[in-house]
Amino acid sequence: MTRPPGRPAPAGGLARAAAITATVALTVATLTGCGAGKAPARHTVVVLAASSLTESLTAAARDYEKSHPGTDVQLSFASSSTVVTQVNQGAPADLIALAGETAMAPLEKSRIARDGTRTLAANTLEIATPPGNPGKVTTLADLSRPALRVVLCAATVPCGMAAAKALSAAGVVAHVVSYEINVKATLAKVQLGEADAAIVYHSDVVSAGGRVRGVPIPASVNQRLDYPLVRLSEDTATVAFAAYLLSDQGHQRLRDHGFQLP
C-alpha cells in the first residue's frame, strides 16, 4: 500500500529501518577493523653459530624480536667445525657465525649468498680457573705442572687449535687431563670443579661472570680469532637480521659479552 505524501512512516517501520542501518554500520566497522588489526606476516631466521657466541647472540636475537614483531630468530650452537659439517650436509640455515676464519675453509662456497660474508667480531684466549683459583695459576707456564688438571678444547675445533698455538709459542706442554668438544664444554669442567684450569675465549670468561676467574695470556703468544658472519640466504628477513648484528646495537651486545670489534 502506498503511503500518502506527508504522512509519517509507522513506528514499526522506523525501528526496522534503524536496525538495518545499525547492522550495516556494524558490519562495515567490523570488516574495517579486521583489516586494520591484521597480524604481521611471520618470518623465521635460522642461525647456526659457534658455541662461544651463545650468550651474545641470544641477547641480540631477543632484542631484535622485540623490535621486529613477526620475526622469529631460531638459534643453534655447536663447535664451528660441527656447524660447517651440518651446513655441508644440508641442514637448514639462513645465517652462520664461526669462531675464526680458518673454520670457513671446509664450507662449500656454493652455499654462500652473494656478498654474504662479513666479519662479525674478534676474540682472544684466556685461562679460566675456579673462582678461588685453587691451583694458583698465574701464567701459561703453570699449566705444565703435573699436579694441575688442565682441560682444553679438542684439536679439531678453533679454540683447541688456538690454544695449541699459544702453548707452542710459549714453549709450554700443558698437563692436559681431557679434551672437550667445544669451548662451553671445556669451560663447564672448570665451573664444575673437575679442572683446575682451561684455555677458553676471553668472551667465555666474561659471560661466566663470578663462576670462573680469568688469568690473562700475554699478547706476545695470545691468539686473535676473527668471527665471520656468513649469509646463506637472500631472504629479506635474513638480510635484515644480519645487518642488525653488524650495526652499533648488535656490536654493543657483543662488547657486553667480551668480544672485540673487527
CYANA upper distance limits for C-alpha pairs under 8 A (distance plus 0.5 A):
  3 ARG  CA      7 ARG  CA      7.33
  3 ARG  CA      9 ALA  CA      8.39
  9 ALA  CA     13 GLY  CA      6.83
  9 ALA  CA     14 LEU  CA      7.12
 10 PRO  CA     14 LEU  CA      7.10
 11 ALA  CA     15 ALA  CA      6.87
 12 GLY  CA     16 ARG  CA      6.79
 13 GLY  CA     17 ALA  CA      6.64
 14 LEU  CA     18 ALA  CA      6.61
 15 ALA  CA     19 ALA  CA      6.65
 16 ARG  CA     20 ILE  CA      6.74
 17 ALA  CA     21 THR  CA      6.71
 18 ALA  CA     22 ALA  CA      6.65
 19 ALA  CA     23 THR  CA      6.63
 20 ILE  CA     24 VAL  CA      6.73
 21 THR  CA     25 ALA  CA      6.70
 22 ALA  CA     26 LEU  CA      6.60
 23 THR  CA     27 THR  CA      6.65
 24 VAL  CA     28 VAL  CA      6.74
 25 ALA  CA     29 ALA  CA      6.63
 26 LEU  CA     30 THR  CA      6.51
 27 THR  CA     31 LEU  CA      6.69
 28 VAL  CA     32 THR  CA      6.59
 29 ALA  CA     33 GLY  CA      6.44
 30 THR  CA     34 CYS  CA      6.66
 31 LEU  CA     35 GLY  CA      7.00
 32 THR  CA     36 ALA  CA      6.83
 33 GLY  CA     37 GLY  CA      6.56
 34 CYS  CA     38 LYS  CA      6.57
 40 PRO  CA     69 PRO  CA      7.78
 40 PRO  CA     70 GLY  CA      6.19
 41 ALA  CA     70 GLY  CA      6.38
 42 ARG  CA     70 GLY  CA      4.97
 42 ARG  CA     71 THR  CA      6.27
 42 ARG  CA     72 ASP  CA      7.95
 43 HIS  CA     70 GLY  CA      6.51
 43 HIS  CA     71 THR  CA      5.14
 43 HIS  CA     72 ASP  CA      6.59
 43 HIS  CA    237 ALA  CA      7.04
 44 THR  CA     71 THR  CA      6.23
 44 THR  CA     72 ASP  CA      5.19
 44 THR  CA     73 VAL  CA      6.32
 44 THR  CA     74 GLN  CA      7.56
 44 THR  CA    237 ALA  CA      7.98
 45 VAL  CA     71 THR  CA      7.91
 45 VAL  CA     72 ASP  CA      6.74
 45 VAL  CA     73 VAL  CA      5.32
 45 VAL  CA     74 GLN  CA      6.56
 45 VAL  CA     93 ALA  CA      8.31
 45 VAL  CA     94 ASP  CA      6.59
 45 VAL  CA     95 LEU  CA      8.10
 45 VAL  CA    237 ALA  CA      7.23
 45 VAL  CA    238 THR  CA      6.24
 45 VAL  CA    241 PHE  CA      8.41
 46 VAL  CA     73 VAL  CA      6.55
 46 VAL  CA     74 GLN  CA      5.30
 46 VAL  CA     75 LEU  CA      6.72
 46 VAL  CA     92 PRO  CA      7.83
 46 VAL  CA     93 ALA  CA      5.55
 46 VAL  CA     94 ASP  CA      5.72
 46 VAL  CA     95 LEU  CA      6.95
 47 VAL  CA     73 VAL  CA      7.67
 47 VAL  CA     74 GLN  CA      6.49
 47 VAL  CA     75 LEU  CA      5.43
 47 VAL  CA     76 SER  CA      6.85
 47 VAL  CA     93 ALA  CA      6.42
 47 VAL  CA     94 ASP  CA      6.55
 47 VAL  CA     95 LEU  CA      5.31
 47 VAL  CA     96 ILE  CA      6.04
 47 VAL  CA     97 ALA  CA      8.33
 48 LEU  CA     75 LEU  CA      6.53
 48 LEU  CA     76 SER  CA      5.42
 48 LEU  CA     77 PHE  CA      6.40
 48 LEU  CA     78 ALA  CA      8.22
 48 LEU  CA     83 VAL  CA      6.79
 48 LEU  CA     93 ALA  CA      7.11
 48 LEU  CA     95 LEU  CA      6.98
 48 LEU  CA     96 ILE  CA      5.27
 48 LEU  CA     97 ALA  CA      7.13
 49 ALA  CA     53 LEU  CA      7.21
 49 ALA  CA     54 THR  CA      8.27
 49 ALA  CA     75 LEU  CA      7.99
 49 ALA  CA     76 SER  CA      6.82
 49 ALA  CA     77 PHE  CA      5.47
 49 ALA  CA     78 ALA  CA      6.99
 49 ALA  CA     79 SER  CA      8.28
 49 ALA  CA     80 SER  CA      7.43
 49 ALA  CA     83 VAL  CA      7.18
 49 ALA  CA     96 ILE  CA      5.83
 49 ALA  CA     97 ALA  CA      5.08
 49 ALA  CA     98 LEU  CA      6.44
 50 ALA  CA     54 THR  CA      7.93
 50 ALA  CA     77 PHE  CA      6.08
 50 ALA  CA     78 ALA  CA      5.85
 50 ALA  CA     79 SER  CA      5.67
 50 ALA  CA     80 SER  CA      5.43
 50 ALA  CA     83 VAL  CA      7.75
 50 ALA  CA     97 ALA  CA      6.69
 50 ALA  CA     98 LEU  CA      5.66
 50 ALA  CA     99 ALA  CA      6.42
 51 SER  CA     77 PHE  CA      5.35
 51 SER  CA     78 ALA  CA      5.42
 51 SER  CA     79 SER  CA      6.26
 51 SER  CA     80 SER  CA      8.15
 51 SER  CA    182 ASN  CA      7.48
 51 SER  CA    183 VAL  CA      7.26
 51 SER  CA    184 LYS  CA      6.91
 52 SER  CA     99 ALA  CA      8.17
 52 SER  CA    183 VAL  CA      7.01
 52 SER  CA    184 LYS  CA      7.31
 52 SER  CA    201 TYR  CA      8.00
 52 SER  CA    203 SER  CA      7.71
 52 SER  CA    204 ASP  CA      6.92
 53 LEU  CA     57 LEU  CA      6.23
 53 LEU  CA     77 PHE  CA      8.32
 54 THR  CA     58 THR  CA      6.47
 54 THR  CA     77 PHE  CA      7.05
 55 GLU  CA     59 ALA  CA      6.73
 55 GLU  CA    207 SER  CA      7.48
 55 GLU  CA    257 HIS  CA      7.75
 56 SER  CA     60 ALA  CA      6.70
 56 SER  CA    253 ARG  CA      6.23
 56 SER  CA    254 LEU  CA      5.92
 56 SER  CA    256 ASP  CA      8.15
 56 SER  CA    257 HIS  CA      6.46
 57 LEU  CA     61 ALA  CA      6.39
 57 LEU  CA    253 ARG  CA      8.26
 57 LEU  CA    254 LEU  CA      8.21
 58 THR  CA     62 ARG  CA      6.77
 58 THR  CA     75 LEU  CA      7.91
 59 ALA  CA     63 ASP  CA      6.79
 59 ALA  CA    253 ARG  CA      7.44
 60 ALA  CA     64 TYR  CA      6.68
 60 ALA  CA    245 LEU  CA      7.82
 60 ALA  CA    250 GLY  CA      6.66
 60 ALA  CA    253 ARG  CA      6.66
 61 ALA  CA     65 GLU  CA      6.66
 61 ALA  CA     73 VAL  CA      6.59
 62 ARG  CA     66 LYS  CA      6.83
 62 ARG  CA     73 VAL  CA      8.50
 63 ASP  CA     67 SER  CA      6.98
 64 TYR  CA     68 HIS  CA      6.37
 64 TYR  CA    241 PHE  CA      8.12
 64 TYR  CA    244 TYR  CA      8.30
 65 GLU  CA     69 PRO  CA      6.46
 65 GLU  CA     70 GLY  CA      8.06
 65 GLU  CA     71 THR  CA      6.37
 65 GLU  CA     72 ASP  CA      6.78
 65 GLU  CA     73 VAL  CA      7.64
 71 THR  CA    237 ALA  CA      7.88
 77 PHE  CA     83 VAL  CA      8.34
 78 ALA  CA     82 THR  CA      6.65
 78 ALA  CA     83 VAL  CA      6.72
 78 ALA  CA    182 ASN  CA      7.55
 79 SER  CA     83 VAL  CA      6.83
 79 SER  CA    157 VAL  CA      6.88
 79 SER  CA    158 PRO  CA      8.42
 79 SER  CA    181 ILE  CA      7.59
 79 SER  CA    182 ASN  CA      5.71
 79 SER  CA    183 VAL  CA      8.11
 80 SER  CA     84 VAL  CA      6.79
 80 SER  CA     97 ALA  CA      8.47
 80 SER  CA     98 LEU  CA      5.75
 80 SER  CA     99 ALA  CA      6.60
 80 SER  CA    103 ALA  CA      6.73
 80 SER  CA    157 VAL  CA      7.13
 80 SER  CA    158 PRO  CA      7.55
 81 SER  CA     85 THR  CA      6.73
 81 SER  CA    103 ALA  CA      6.81
 81 SER  CA    156 THR  CA      7.91
 81 SER  CA    157 VAL  CA      6.48
 81 SER  CA    158 PRO  CA      8.37
 82 THR  CA     86 GLN  CA      6.60
 83 VAL  CA     87 VAL  CA      6.82
 83 VAL  CA     96 ILE  CA      8.17
 83 VAL  CA     98 LEU  CA      8.42
 84 VAL  CA     88 ASN  CA      6.63
 84 VAL  CA    103 ALA  CA      8.22
 84 VAL  CA    104 MET  CA      7.78
 84 VAL  CA    106 PRO  CA      7.49
 84 VAL  CA    107 LEU  CA      6.17
 85 THR  CA     89 GLN  CA      6.63
 85 THR  CA    107 LEU  CA      8.14
 86 GLN  CA     90 GLY  CA      6.98
 86 GLN  CA     91 ALA  CA      5.80
 87 VAL  CA     91 ALA  CA      5.47
 87 VAL  CA     92 PRO  CA      7.63
 87 VAL  CA     93 ALA  CA      7.53
 87 VAL  CA    107 LEU  CA      8.16
 88 ASN  CA    107 LEU  CA      6.99
 88 ASN  CA    108 GLU  CA      6.77
 93 ALA  CA    232 LEU  CA      7.49
 94 ASP  CA    231 ARG  CA      6.67
 94 ASP  CA    232 LEU  CA      5.50
 94 ASP  CA    233 SER  CA      5.57
 94 ASP  CA    238 THR  CA      6.92
 95 LEU  CA    229 LEU  CA      7.75
 95 LEU  CA    230 VAL  CA      6.25
 95 LEU  CA    231 ARG  CA      5.08
 95 LEU  CA    232 LEU  CA      6.10
 95 LEU  CA    233 SER  CA      7.68
 95 LEU  CA    238 THR  CA      7.66
 95 LEU  CA    242 ALA  CA      8.19
 96 ILE  CA    229 LEU  CA      6.43
 96 ILE  CA    230 VAL  CA      5.70
 96 ILE  CA    231 ARG  CA      7.05
 96 ILE  CA    232 LEU  CA      8.18
 97 ALA  CA    120 LEU  CA      8.30
 97 ALA  CA    227 TYR  CA      7.14
 97 ALA  CA    228 PRO  CA      6.25
 97 ALA  CA    229 LEU  CA      5.00
 97 ALA  CA    230 VAL  CA      6.68
 98 LEU  CA    103 ALA  CA      7.07
 98 LEU  CA    104 MET  CA      7.87
 98 LEU  CA    227 TYR  CA      5.92
 98 LEU  CA    228 PRO  CA      6.12
 98 LEU  CA    229 LEU  CA      7.28
 99 ALA  CA    103 ALA  CA      7.25
 99 ALA  CA    158 PRO  CA      6.81
 99 ALA  CA    159 CYS  CA      8.44
 99 ALA  CA    225 LEU  CA      7.06
 99 ALA  CA    226 ASP  CA      7.28
 99 ALA  CA    227 TYR  CA      5.37
 99 ALA  CA    228 PRO  CA      7.69
100 GLY  CA    104 MET  CA      8.22
100 GLY  CA    158 PRO  CA      7.05
100 GLY  CA    225 LEU  CA      5.17
100 GLY  CA    226 ASP  CA      5.44
100 GLY  CA    227 TYR  CA      5.53
100 GLY  CA    228 PRO  CA      7.37
101 GLU  CA    105 ALA  CA      8.07
101 GLU  CA    225 LEU  CA      7.75
101 GLU  CA    226 ASP  CA      6.65
101 GLU  CA    227 TYR  CA      6.94
101 GLU  CA    228 PRO  CA      6.70
102 THR  CA    158 PRO  CA      8.50
103 ALA  CA    158 PRO  CA      7.37
107 LEU  CA    111 ARG  CA      8.41
108 GLU  CA    112 ILE  CA      8.15
111 ARG  CA    232 LEU  CA      6.37
112 ILE  CA    116 GLY  CA      6.64
112 ILE  CA    117 THR  CA      8.21
112 ILE  CA    230 VAL  CA      7.36
112 ILE  CA    231 ARG  CA      6.66
112 ILE  CA    232 LEU  CA      5.20
112 ILE  CA    233 SER  CA      8.09
113 ALA  CA    231 ARG  CA      6.30
113 ALA  CA    232 LEU  CA      5.41
113 ALA  CA    233 SER  CA      6.29
113 ALA  CA    234 GLU  CA      7.04
116 GLY  CA    229 LEU  CA      8.45
116 GLY  CA    230 VAL  CA      6.06
116 GLY  CA    231 ARG  CA      5.16
116 GLY  CA    232 LEU  CA      7.43
117 THR  CA    228 PRO  CA      7.08
117 THR  CA    229 LEU  CA      6.24
117 THR  CA    230 VAL  CA      5.05
117 THR  CA    231 ARG  CA      6.81
118 ARG  CA    228 PRO  CA      6.19
118 ARG  CA    229 LEU  CA      5.76
118 ARG  CA    230 VAL  CA      7.10
119 THR  CA    226 ASP  CA      7.15
119 THR  CA    227 TYR  CA      6.20
119 THR  CA    228 PRO  CA      4.94
119 THR  CA    229 LEU  CA      6.25
119 THR  CA    262 PRO  CA      6.78
120 LEU  CA    226 ASP  CA      8.06
120 LEU  CA    227 TYR  CA      5.96
120 LEU  CA    228 PRO  CA      6.12
120 LEU  CA    229 LEU  CA      6.01
120 LEU  CA    245 LEU  CA      7.96
120 LEU  CA    246 LEU  CA      6.81
120 LEU  CA    261 LEU  CA      7.93
120 LEU  CA    262 PRO  CA      7.05
121 ALA  CA    226 ASP  CA      6.47
121 ALA  CA    227 TYR  CA      5.72
121 ALA  CA    228 PRO  CA      8.04
121 ALA  CA    251 HIS  CA      8.35
121 ALA  CA    254 LEU  CA      7.92
121 ALA  CA    259 PHE  CA      6.84
121 ALA  CA    260 GLN  CA      6.26
121 ALA  CA    261 LEU  CA      5.34
121 ALA  CA    262 PRO  CA      5.35
122 ALA  CA    224 ARG  CA      7.24
122 ALA  CA    225 LEU  CA      5.97
122 ALA  CA    226 ASP  CA      4.82
122 ALA  CA    227 TYR  CA      6.14
122 ALA  CA    259 PHE  CA      6.38
122 ALA  CA    260 GLN  CA      5.42
122 ALA  CA    261 LEU  CA      6.41
122 ALA  CA    262 PRO  CA      6.09
123 ASN  CA    201 TYR  CA      7.08
123 ASN  CA    202 HIS  CA      7.16
123 ASN  CA    203 SER  CA      7.40
123 ASN  CA    224 ARG  CA      6.13
123 ASN  CA    225 LEU  CA      5.76
123 ASN  CA    226 ASP  CA      7.09
123 ASN  CA    227 TYR  CA      8.24
123 ASN  CA    258 GLY  CA      8.37
123 ASN  CA    259 PHE  CA      5.97
123 ASN  CA    260 GLN  CA      6.53
124 THR  CA    201 TYR  CA      6.16
124 THR  CA    202 HIS  CA      6.17
124 THR  CA    203 SER  CA      8.42
124 THR  CA    222 ASN  CA      7.27
124 THR  CA    223 GLN  CA      6.11
124 THR  CA    224 ARG  CA      5.16
124 THR  CA    225 LEU  CA      6.84
125 LEU  CA    162 ALA  CA      8.26
125 LEU  CA    163 ALA  CA      7.89
125 LEU  CA    199 ILE  CA      7.17
125 LEU  CA    200 VAL  CA      6.16
125 LEU  CA    201 TYR  CA      4.84
125 LEU  CA    202 HIS  CA      5.84
125 LEU  CA    216 PRO  CA      8.47
125 LEU  CA    217 ILE  CA      7.34
125 LEU  CA    222 ASN  CA      6.73
125 LEU  CA    223 GLN  CA      6.73
125 LEU  CA    224 ARG  CA      7.87
126 GLU  CA    199 ILE  CA      6.26
126 GLU  CA    200 VAL  CA      6.09
126 GLU  CA    201 TYR  CA      6.01
126 GLU  CA    202 HIS  CA      5.60
126 GLU  CA    205 VAL  CA      8.00
126 GLU  CA    214 GLY  CA      6.98
126 GLU  CA    215 VAL  CA      6.59
126 GLU  CA    216 PRO  CA      5.79
126 GLU  CA    217 ILE  CA      6.12
127 ILE  CA    140 LEU  CA      8.42
127 ILE  CA    197 ALA  CA      7.06
127 ILE  CA    198 ALA  CA      6.10
127 ILE  CA    199 ILE  CA      5.06
127 ILE  CA    200 VAL  CA      6.70
127 ILE  CA    214 GLY  CA      6.20
127 ILE  CA    215 VAL  CA      5.41
127 ILE  CA    216 PRO  CA      6.84
127 ILE  CA    217 ILE  CA      7.45
128 ALA  CA    187 LEU  CA      7.86
128 ALA  CA    190 VAL  CA      7.71
128 ALA  CA    197 ALA  CA      6.03
128 ALA  CA    198 ALA  CA      5.77
128 ALA  CA    199 ILE  CA      6.72
128 ALA  CA    200 VAL  CA      7.23
128 ALA  CA    205 VAL  CA      7.06
128 ALA  CA    212 VAL  CA      6.62
128 ALA  CA    213 ARG  CA      6.07
128 ALA  CA    214 GLY  CA      5.29
128 ALA  CA    215 VAL  CA      6.75
129 THR  CA    133 ASN  CA      5.93
129 THR  CA    137 VAL  CA      8.14
129 THR  CA    190 VAL  CA      6.58
129 THR  CA    195 ALA  CA      8.31
129 THR  CA    196 ASP  CA      6.20
129 THR  CA    197 ALA  CA      5.07
129 THR  CA    198 ALA  CA      7.19
129 THR  CA    212 VAL  CA      6.12
129 THR  CA    213 ARG  CA      5.64
129 THR  CA    214 GLY  CA      6.99
129 THR  CA    215 VAL  CA      8.13
130 PRO  CA    134 PRO  CA      7.64
130 PRO  CA    190 VAL  CA      6.25
130 PRO  CA    191 GLN  CA      6.68
130 PRO  CA    193 GLY  CA      7.18
130 PRO  CA    196 ASP  CA      7.12
130 PRO  CA    197 ALA  CA      7.89
130 PRO  CA    211 ARG  CA      7.47
130 PRO  CA    212 VAL  CA      5.30
130 PRO  CA    213 ARG  CA      6.37
131 PRO  CA    210 GLY  CA      7.17
131 PRO  CA    211 ARG  CA      6.59
131 PRO  CA    212 VAL  CA      5.25
131 PRO  CA    213 ARG  CA      5.41
132 GLY  CA    213 ARG  CA      8.01
133 ASN  CA    137 VAL  CA      7.18
133 ASN  CA    196 ASP  CA      7.82
133 ASN  CA    213 ARG  CA      7.48
134 PRO  CA    196 ASP  CA      7.44
135 GLY  CA    148 LEU  CA      7.00
135 GLY  CA    196 ASP  CA      6.26
135 GLY  CA    197 ALA  CA      8.22
137 VAL  CA    142 ASP  CA      6.27
137 VAL  CA    143 LEU  CA      7.86
137 VAL  CA    197 ALA  CA      8.06
137 VAL  CA    215 VAL  CA      8.04
138 THR  CA    142 ASP  CA      7.30
138 THR  CA    215 VAL  CA      6.80
139 THR  CA    143 LEU  CA      8.07
139 THR  CA    215 VAL  CA      7.88
139 THR  CA    216 PRO  CA      8.34
139 THR  CA    217 ILE  CA      7.70
140 LEU  CA    144 SER  CA      8.43
140 LEU  CA    167 LEU  CA      7.75
140 LEU  CA    170 ALA  CA      7.93
140 LEU  CA    172 VAL  CA      7.56
140 LEU  CA    217 ILE  CA      7.47
141 ALA  CA    145 ARG  CA      8.49
141 ALA  CA    170 ALA  CA      8.22
141 ALA  CA    172 VAL  CA      6.32
141 ALA  CA    174 ALA  CA      8.43
143 LEU  CA    148 LEU  CA      7.19
143 LEU  CA    150 VAL  CA      7.11
143 LEU  CA    172 VAL  CA      8.11
143 LEU  CA    173 VAL  CA      8.07
143 LEU  CA    174 ALA  CA      5.39
143 LEU  CA    175 HIS  CA      6.65
143 LEU  CA    197 ALA  CA      8.04
144 SER  CA    148 LEU  CA      8.00
144 SER  CA    172 VAL  CA      6.97
144 SER  CA    173 VAL  CA      6.05
144 SER  CA    174 ALA  CA      4.69
144 SER  CA    175 HIS  CA      5.53
145 ARG  CA    174 ALA  CA      7.95
145 ARG  CA    175 HIS  CA      6.89
146 PRO  CA    175 HIS  CA      6.37
148 LEU  CA    175 HIS  CA      7.14
148 LEU  CA    195 ALA  CA      8.50
148 LEU  CA    196 ASP  CA      6.64
148 LEU  CA    197 ALA  CA      8.17
149 ARG  CA    175 HIS  CA      7.08
149 ARG  CA    176 VAL  CA      6.92
149 ARG  CA    177 VAL  CA      6.36
149 ARG  CA    194 GLU  CA      8.40
149 ARG  CA    195 ALA  CA      5.56
149 ARG  CA    196 ASP  CA      5.62
149 ARG  CA    197 ALA  CA      7.07
150 VAL  CA    174 ALA  CA      7.47
150 VAL  CA    175 HIS  CA      6.27
150 VAL  CA    176 VAL  CA      5.10
150 VAL  CA    177 VAL  CA      6.28
150 VAL  CA    178 SER  CA      7.84
150 VAL  CA    195 ALA  CA      6.38
150 VAL  CA    196 ASP  CA      6.55
150 VAL  CA    197 ALA  CA      5.49
150 VAL  CA    198 ALA  CA      6.04
151 VAL  CA    176 VAL  CA      6.01
151 VAL  CA    177 VAL  CA      6.45
151 VAL  CA    178 SER  CA      5.72
151 VAL  CA    179 TYR  CA      6.41
151 VAL  CA    180 GLU  CA      7.96
151 VAL  CA    186 THR  CA      6.81
151 VAL  CA    189 LYS  CA      7.90
151 VAL  CA    195 ALA  CA      6.92
151 VAL  CA    197 ALA  CA      6.95
151 VAL  CA    198 ALA  CA      5.29
151 VAL  CA    199 ILE  CA      7.71
152 LEU  CA    160 GLY  CA      6.69
152 LEU  CA    163 ALA  CA      7.90
152 LEU  CA    176 VAL  CA      7.48
152 LEU  CA    178 SER  CA      7.19
152 LEU  CA    179 TYR  CA      5.51
152 LEU  CA    180 GLU  CA      6.88
152 LEU  CA    186 THR  CA      6.65
152 LEU  CA    198 ALA  CA      6.19
152 LEU  CA    199 ILE  CA      6.37
152 LEU  CA    200 VAL  CA      8.12
153 CYS  CA    157 VAL  CA      7.36
153 CYS  CA    159 CYS  CA      6.31
153 CYS  CA    160 GLY  CA      4.76
153 CYS  CA    163 ALA  CA      8.38
153 CYS  CA    179 TYR  CA      5.63
153 CYS  CA    180 GLU  CA      5.25
153 CYS  CA    181 ILE  CA      6.66
153 CYS  CA    182 ASN  CA      6.18
153 CYS  CA    183 VAL  CA      6.42
153 CYS  CA    186 THR  CA      6.44
153 CYS  CA    199 ILE  CA      8.27
153 CYS  CA    200 VAL  CA      8.32
154 ALA  CA    159 CYS  CA      8.26
154 ALA  CA    160 GLY  CA      5.54
154 ALA  CA    161 MET  CA      8.27
154 ALA  CA    179 TYR  CA      5.38
154 ALA  CA    180 GLU  CA      5.80
154 ALA  CA    181 ILE  CA      6.20
154 ALA  CA    182 ASN  CA      7.53
155 ALA  CA    159 CYS  CA      8.37
155 ALA  CA    160 GLY  CA      5.01
155 ALA  CA    161 MET  CA      5.72
155 ALA  CA    164 ALA  CA      8.11
155 ALA  CA    179 TYR  CA      8.43
156 THR  CA    160 GLY  CA      7.17
156 THR  CA    161 MET  CA      7.27
157 VAL  CA    161 MET  CA      6.82
157 VAL  CA    181 ILE  CA      8.01
157 VAL  CA    182 ASN  CA      7.30
158 PRO  CA    162 ALA  CA      6.54
159 CYS  CA    163 ALA  CA      6.55
159 CYS  CA    182 ASN  CA      7.92
159 CYS  CA    183 VAL  CA      6.91
159 CYS  CA    199 ILE  CA      8.49
159 CYS  CA    200 VAL  CA      7.06
159 CYS  CA    201 TYR  CA      7.80
160 GLY  CA    164 ALA  CA      6.68
161 MET  CA    165 LYS  CA      6.87
162 ALA  CA    166 ALA  CA      6.78
162 ALA  CA    223 GLN  CA      6.57
163 ALA  CA    167 LEU  CA      6.64
163 ALA  CA    199 ILE  CA      6.84
163 ALA  CA    200 VAL  CA      8.31
163 ALA  CA    223 GLN  CA      8.32
164 ALA  CA    168 SER  CA      6.53
165 LYS  CA    169 ALA  CA      6.56
165 LYS  CA    223 GLN  CA      8.03
166 ALA  CA    170 ALA  CA      6.75
166 ALA  CA    221 VAL  CA      5.70
166 ALA  CA    222 ASN  CA      6.01
166 ALA  CA    223 GLN  CA      6.93
167 LEU  CA    171 GLY  CA      6.54
167 LEU  CA    172 VAL  CA      5.58
167 LEU  CA    173 VAL  CA      7.25
167 LEU  CA    174 ALA  CA      8.04
167 LEU  CA    221 VAL  CA      8.24
168 SER  CA    172 VAL  CA      6.57
168 SER  CA    173 VAL  CA      8.08
169 ALA  CA    221 VAL  CA      6.06
170 ALA  CA    221 VAL  CA      6.67
179 TYR  CA    186 THR  CA      7.95
180 GLU  CA    185 ALA  CA      6.39
180 GLU  CA    186 THR  CA      5.88
181 ILE  CA    185 ALA  CA      7.00
181 ILE  CA    186 THR  CA      8.05
182 ASN  CA    186 THR  CA      6.84
183 VAL  CA    187 LEU  CA      6.61
183 VAL  CA    200 VAL  CA      6.58
183 VAL  CA    201 TYR  CA      8.13
184 LYS  CA    188 ALA  CA      6.56
184 LYS  CA    204 ASP  CA      8.26
185 ALA  CA    189 LYS  CA      7.18
186 THR  CA    190 VAL  CA      7.80
186 THR  CA    198 ALA  CA      7.27
186 THR  CA    200 VAL  CA      7.84
187 LEU  CA    191 GLN  CA      6.92
187 LEU  CA    198 ALA  CA      7.21
187 LEU  CA    200 VAL  CA      7.31
187 LEU  CA    204 ASP  CA      8.20
188 ALA  CA    192 LEU  CA      6.48
189 LYS  CA    193 GLY  CA      6.80
189 LYS  CA    194 GLU  CA      5.52
189 LYS  CA    195 ALA  CA      6.01
190 VAL  CA    194 GLU  CA      6.29
190 VAL  CA    195 ALA  CA      5.31
190 VAL  CA    196 ASP  CA      6.81
190 VAL  CA    197 ALA  CA      6.85
190 VAL  CA    198 ALA  CA      7.37
190 VAL  CA    212 VAL  CA      7.81
191 GLN  CA    211 ARG  CA      6.71
191 GLN  CA    212 VAL  CA      6.88
200 VAL  CA    204 ASP  CA      7.19
200 VAL  CA    205 VAL  CA      8.07
201 TYR  CA    205 VAL  CA      7.29
202 HIS  CA    206 VAL  CA      6.89
202 HIS  CA    214 GLY  CA      8.45
202 HIS  CA    258 GLY  CA      6.77
202 HIS  CA    259 PHE  CA      8.03
203 SER  CA    207 SER  CA      6.58
203 SER  CA    257 HIS  CA      6.09
203 SER  CA    258 GLY  CA      4.65
203 SER  CA    259 PHE  CA      6.10
204 ASP  CA    208 ALA  CA      6.52
204 ASP  CA    257 HIS  CA      8.26
204 ASP  CA    258 GLY  CA      8.08
205 VAL  CA    209 GLY  CA      7.09
205 VAL  CA    212 VAL  CA      7.14
205 VAL  CA    213 ARG  CA      7.63
205 VAL  CA    214 GLY  CA      6.56
206 VAL  CA    257 HIS  CA      6.39
206 VAL  CA    258 GLY  CA      6.09
207 SER  CA    257 HIS  CA      6.03
207 SER  CA    258 GLY  CA      7.81
208 ALA  CA    212 VAL  CA      6.80
217 ILE  CA    221 VAL  CA      7.78
217 ILE  CA    222 ASN  CA      6.38
218 PRO  CA    222 ASN  CA      6.37
219 ALA  CA    223 GLN  CA      8.19
226 ASP  CA    262 PRO  CA      7.37
229 LEU  CA    242 ALA  CA      8.41
231 ARG  CA    238 THR  CA      8.14
231 ARG  CA    239 VAL  CA      8.20
231 ARG  CA    242 ALA  CA      8.01
233 SER  CA    238 THR  CA      7.18
233 SER  CA    239 VAL  CA      8.28
234 GLU  CA    238 THR  CA      7.44
234 GLU  CA    239 VAL  CA      7.07
235 ASP  CA    239 VAL  CA      6.81
236 THR  CA    240 ALA  CA      6.59
237 ALA  CA    241 PHE  CA      6.73
238 THR  CA    242 ALA  CA      6.61
239 VAL  CA    243 ALA  CA      6.71
240 ALA  CA    244 TYR  CA      6.78
241 PHE  CA    245 LEU  CA      6.85
242 ALA  CA    246 LEU  CA      6.98
243 ALA  CA    247 SER  CA      6.68
244 TYR  CA    249 GLN  CA      7.59
244 TYR  CA    250 GLY  CA      6.29
245 LEU  CA    249 GLN  CA      7.81
245 LEU  CA    250 GLY  CA      4.69
245 LEU  CA    251 HIS  CA      7.05
246 LEU  CA    250 GLY  CA      6.29
246 LEU  CA    251 HIS  CA      6.76
247 SER  CA    251 HIS  CA      6.58
248 ASP  CA    252 GLN  CA      6.57
249 GLN  CA    253 ARG  CA      7.21
250 GLY  CA    254 LEU  CA      7.14
251 HIS  CA    255 ARG  CA      6.69
251 HIS  CA    261 LEU  CA      7.56
252 GLN  CA    256 ASP  CA      6.57
253 ARG  CA    257 HIS  CA      7.12
254 LEU  CA    258 GLY  CA      7.12
254 LEU  CA    259 PHE  CA      5.81
254 LEU  CA    260 GLN  CA      7.97
255 ARG  CA    259 PHE  CA      5.43
255 ARG  CA    260 GLN  CA      6.66
255 ARG  CA    261 LEU  CA      7.94
